[in-house]
């Protein structure tokens, strides 16, 4: 049964998450004030999502609607200051995908985010970083020869298309 109050809160939190991120000018470093605000938003959102999951389980499509379920994923995706919580979200999101309550694309992104956070190679090529050469590119990818096959299985576009999109954020 749809929970409109939870839906609205998730959507509001996603909007705030994106608002603070979109204030970072491309090619510019984060100011100390903006970094502090970014961290505060992410920490607050992480604590909120933990409470929701403890009380209700993963907030899927039936509980909050597709957009707010996407918002829940985004909050987990940006919970980088609590890697253990991100890791705990993986099986919950995997179950939600199996039950049609979340998307495979969201799962692919969270798998990569957790793996990169653990210092491991990513599986789907979704996570990018500033390179040591000063450019912008994907974190190390496991078995790159089969990357597009894995991406296709999760409903993601070919990596070359994604790479072109991501390189618009190149700060080098």
Secondary structure, DSSP 8 states (H G I E B T S, - for coil): ---HHHHHHHHHHHHHHHHHHHTS-TTS---HHHHHHHHHHHHHHHHHHHHHHHHHSS--HHHHHHHHHHHHHHHHHT-TT-HHHHHHHHHHHHHHHHTTSS-HHHHHHHHHHHHHHTT--BSS---EEE-TTSSEEE--BTTGGGHHHHHHHTT---HHHHHHHHGGG---
